[in-house]
């Protein structure tokens, strides 16, 4: 518990837990969106913080940090990304396909059964990354669907994906967004906006309810990891026992076949039939004898 208490004290905006709490403050989240998109937003409503979308029990569920809608029914999903994860099986980065999946499930959640497709609202999937995924140095990478035959032709599906690069060095962003990047990277307060964020985090760390929530969440995650590890060990043992039995049975068949060959009174076909070995295996044993 002491380790969890220390971990809580040292949390920064890069933590999913703190990021969600800070962006749950309307004035901060609204200002961040206004500065990022260079628009004016009258108001935002929180659909649900850290919402889990699971369209089917056979599908992979996702946990979204922050989902808000503005006064024009544009929906925004904000995500903090600290690690540029790779799939070890395919050796490919997961962020691009992850953004695609987030968009798909968000759309499914926004459109009720039987409603026409044109009621889908405009959406922004926004990843705040503490790494430069494309290694181009841009502060922001904004993606919309365009025609390859005519790049000026945009598919008007009103779906936008933005990958923010807090390590960026060039591009057109406001001073408050630049200061936000500095704060995410180095915990540096340079503007009133980042002072608001820093004050909010300090306030959160003094709140005993927030501290208890974090510690319970971490304890639950630790239990889940332990249970998963225990299940993996148990499954491994079961597989090992089963494989051991199979190996033992195979060795027994080979030993029986060798004894029958040694007697010299059985045909190769009969030995294969009685031991359930292939004729090729029996012939190989005879050659090795």
Order of alpha helices (4+ residues) and beta strands (2+ residues): alpha-alpha-alpha-beta-beta-beta-beta-beta-alpha-beta-beta-beta-alpha-alpha-alpha-alpha-alpha
